[in-house]
Amino acid sequence: MIVVSNPVPFKREPEILNRLFDQGLLVLHLRKPAYTKMKYRELLKKIKSEHHQKIALHQYHELAVEFGIHRFHYPEKSRTESIIPPKLKGQVYSTSVHYLKDFDQDLSGFDYVLMGPVFDSISKTGYKEMDYKNHPNQLKNNNIKIYGIGGITPGNGLKTQKYGFYGVAIMGYLWQQKDPVATYRLIKKTWNTADQL
C-alpha cells in the first residue's frame, strides 16, 4: 500500500507523516503541486531522516541528493512531454497512467505505475470509476507493477486484486478522516496484508 500525500497543507502534517511511517508505511508519494521549492524542502526537513528513503518526490527532484532520496515520480504529462533522465543504480521510478492503451508506450524504465481512477474519485469531482475493460487483468504480457488509485477505501481496496492490480495507492479517503493515522492502522488491520499488496 502506497500513500499519496494530501496535495494541500494541513495542521500537524509533518507529525502525522512521521507517525504514518512509524506505523509501517513503506512508500509515501509527496505531491504538493502548489508548493514552492522552499516550502517543499521545509516539509522534507521536518520528516525524520530515517524515513527519507521511503519518499517518492513528485516535484523538485533536484532535492533528492540533499535528503538521500532515491524515489522519483513522473506524472503522465512530464512522461509524454519531457525527457526522463536515465535511471541510476538504486533509483526507483514511477509514473501515472489512465488507460490500458498507455501500456503501448515504452514504460520499461519505470518500476511501477499508478493507474486510476479505479473507483469514483474521492478528492477529484467528476473523475468516474474506470470501465472493467480498462482493468489490468485485461492486459497481455504485462511486466510492470500497477497500483490502483482513486476512490480506494477499506471497503473496496481488496477488490483491486481481482481487477489485476498489484497494490493500491490511497489519498482522498485517508486525508478526509479526522485521524489519518488511526485510519491507516484500521486499513492495515482490515486488509491484513496491506503492506504486501
Secondary structure by P-SEA (a helix, b strand, c coil): cbbbcccccccaaaaaaaaaaaacccccccccccccaaaaaaaaaaccccccccbbbcccccccccccccbbbbcaaaaaccccccccccbbbbbccccccccccccccccbbbbccccccccccccccccccccccccccccbbbbbbccccccccccccccccccccccccccccccaaaaaaaaaaaacccccc
